[in-house]
Amino acid sequence: MKIKHSKFKNTGLIYELLVKQIAADTISKNESAAVGILKKYFGGNNVIGKELKLYDYILKNNNLSEAKAETVISTITEISRKFNQKTLKEAKYKLISDLKESYNIEEFFAIQVRDYKPLAALYCLLEAQNNSTLVNPEFLVNNKLTVLEHLTSSQLDKESVKDTLIEEYSKYDKDLRLLTYKILLEKFNSNYKSLLPEQKNILKEFITSVDSTTRLRNLVNEEVEKIRKEVEELANKVKDEVVKIKLQEVLKGITPLKKTEKISDNHLINLMQYYDLVNEMRKL
């Protein structure tokens, strides 16, 4: 038997998506239903919140030794077996129902998540541990290898993963990712008091997309091309020669991203500054 990954049942993935949805709603100045959903299902002693800690520990740890990484996986799967699977299943069903009432479910699950691969692999491992049907050993090895490589931040020998058993347990740290997004928003709100529509759009895309995706790179290049054309038009209209020369220098730096170039926060900051420049030039 081969277990299929289900986005609708992956607690770690749903949490990450809710956090990104909250950030996106905040930027759009919309009341975020995701806040209430997150508090309802992931707070207190809710069984979904307890399972989240297993995914959370995987995401928070990397650069571990292979031995410690094995210990982490062994402990997490052992804890998972202690959950009431029926209660957990019912809670997830209600969670998805609430999400469907507030969001377009297809668009919600289309949001990109950076650590999708290890989250999916861990889901498959936990499902296999709590399934009475015999699971294909090759399937288990492949998913365990994915989680191990995430925890160790290195590529491992597949054969060495097959028969390892270690004993160790580590306490969970308080989740900080929601705070990270809050700080990100506050940072840009302080630097850009009144965000332009274009700035809001690109900031929202940076939050809800993986920084190396083709989609985000294409969007950045589209915006760069728009900005370049407008700066060229504005430069031709400027009468002040000093300003014209400075704009020509700015144009040299407005270049599209290469296909192999990874998108970073600097690209976002540059776009924000270009938008501000264009907005100021429009007022002249």
N, C-alpha and C positions, 0 to 999 in steps of 0.2 A: 504493500500500500504506500502511496505517495501523498503526503499532505500538501494541499495547496494553500498558499498565503492568501489571507483575507484582510483587506484594508479595513473592512467594517468590524473586524473583531480584534484588530491589533491595538491594544491599549496604549502602547508607547507612541505609535504613529498618530493615533487620534489626539493624544495630548499635544504633540508637537504641532499638529494642524490647528488645534484650538488656540494655541499661543500665537501662531502666525495670523490667525483670523482676527484675534483681538487687536493685534498691532495694525492690521489692515483697516479694521473698522475705526480705530482711533484716528488714523491718518485721514480717513474719509469723513471724520466727525460724525459717524453714525453710532447710535446706541448699539453696543455689542451684546447680542444674545449669548455669545460664546463665553462671556464672563460668568453668567448665571449657570450655564451648563458645566463649566469647569468646576465651579464651587460645589454644585450639586453632586457630581459624580466622582470628583477626584479629591474631595476634602474629607476630613474626619476619618471615620473608620469604614468608609465605603470600600467594598471589596475591590472595586476597580482601582481606587487609590492605592490599595495595598499591592495590587499586581503591578501598578505603574512603577513602584520602587525597584522592581526587578529590571525593567527596561532602563530606568533612570541610572541604575548603577553601571550598566553596560556603557551607556553614552558618556558618563562622567569620567570613565577610566580608560586610559591608554598608556602606552609605553610600559606596560607591566611585563614582568618576566613570563615566560611561557608556563612555568609551574604555577604562578599565582593566577594567571588567566584561566588555567584549567580548574583551579580551585573555585574561582568566581562562578564559572559555568556550572560546576557540580553543585555548588551551594544553591544557586538560583533555581535550578531544576528541582532540587529537593524541596525548597520552600514552596514552589509552584504546586507540587503534589498535595500539599496540605490545604489548599484552597478548596472551598465547596464549588465544584465546577458548575453545578446547576444554578446556584445563586449568581455566579459570575456571568454565566450565559444570559440569564434573565436581565441582569443589570445592563449588559452591553446592548441587548435588544431595546431596552427603554432609552438608552443613551442615543442610539441611532435614530429612534423615533423622534426624540427632541431635536436632533440635528436637522432632520428632514422638515420639521415644522418651521425652522428659522432660516435655513439656507438651502440653496440648490445643492443637493448632495453630490452630484457629479462635479460641479465646480469646486466644492469644498475639498473633495478628495483628489482634485487635479493639482492642488497646490504642491509645489516641490518641497521636499524635505531633504536636507543634506545627508543625514545618516539613515536614509531609507533602507539600504542594503542590510546593515547589521540589525535594524529593527525587524525587518522581514524574516531574517534568519533566526533570530531569537524566538519570534512567534512560532515558527515551524518547529523549533526544538521543544518549546513548552507544550505545543499541541501533541507532539509525538510522545512526550513523557506522560501525558494525561489521556492517552488513547489506548484502549485495550487491544486494538488490532495491531498485528505485527507490521512495523514500518520498514521500508527498504533501507538497509544499513548504509548504502551509498548516499542516500538522501540525507540521512542523519550526519554523516561525516562531512558532506559538503557544507551543510548549514553550520555545523560546529566550527569548521575551518574558517568560515566567514566571520563568525563572532570572535574567534581567537585572534584572527589577523587584525580585527578592529582593536581588540584589547591590547595587543602587543605592538601595534603600529608597524608590523613587519609581515613579510610573506613567509608562510610556514610550509614545511614538507607535509603533504597530505597523509602520507603513510604513518607519520609520527603522531597523528591526531587520534588514530583509531582506538587504541586500547588504554588511554591514560586516565587514571582515577586519582584525585588529590582531595585533601580535607582542609578547608579553611573558610572562614566567614568574616566579612567586613561590614561594619555598620554603614547605614545610608546617611548621606549628607542632605541638608535641606536644599530643595530645588532652587536654582538661581536663573534659569533660562528666561522666565517671565520677567524677572527684574532686568535682565540684559536688554530685552526689547524695550522696556520702559525707559531705561537709560538712553538707549539709541534715539527714541522719540524725543526725550527731553533735550538731548544734545542738539538735534536739528531744530527743535522749536526755539532754542536759545540763540542759535546762529542765524536762523531764518525765521524772524518773527512772524511774517505773513507769507506762508509758502504759496508760490504760484501754482496753478493747476498742473503745469508740466512737472514741477518739482514734487508735488504730491504723488503724481502718477509713477514717476521713476522710483521714488522712495518706496512706494507700495510694492512695486515689482521686485526691488532688491530684497525686500523682506519675505515675499511669498515665493521667490524663485531660488534655485540653487545657483551659486555664483559662477558655475562653469557651464551652465546649460546654453545650448544654441539659442533658445528662445530669448534669454536675457541678453546675450551678446548681440543678437539681431536688433533687439529693441534699442540697446545703447547706440548701435551704429546708425539706426534710423534717426534717433534724436540728435546725434552728432551731425549728421548730414543736414538736418533742418536748421540747427544752430549755425552751422557753417554758412549756409546760403543766406540766412538772415543777417549775419555779421557782415558778409560781403556786400549785401544791399545797403546796410546802414553805413558801411565804410565809404561807399560811393556817394552817399548823401552828405557826409560830414565835410564841412568847409575848413575846419581847423586842421592844418597840415600835421601838427604834432599828434593830435588824436588819431588822425588817419594812419600815420606811421605805426602808432601803438596797436591799432586794430589789425594792421597787416601782420604784425608780429604775433598777435593772438591767433590769427588764422593759421599760422604755421603749426601751432600746437594742437589745433582741433583736427585730429586725424582719427579715422575709424580703427576699431580693434582688429587685430589679425585673428584668423581662425584658431590659431594655437594659443592665443593670449588668454590668460586667466583673468577674470574680472575681480577687482579688489575694491575696498572702500575708497581708495584714491580716485577711481573712475567715477564713483558716485559724487564725491566732493567736487571734482572737476566739473561735472555736469551741473551741479547746483550753482557753482560760481559762474558758469557760462550763462545759465538762465538769468541770474541776477544782472550780469553784464548786459545782456540783450534787453532786459526789462528797463534798465537805466537808459540805454541808448534810445529806446522808443520814446522816452520822455523829452529828448533833446529837440 
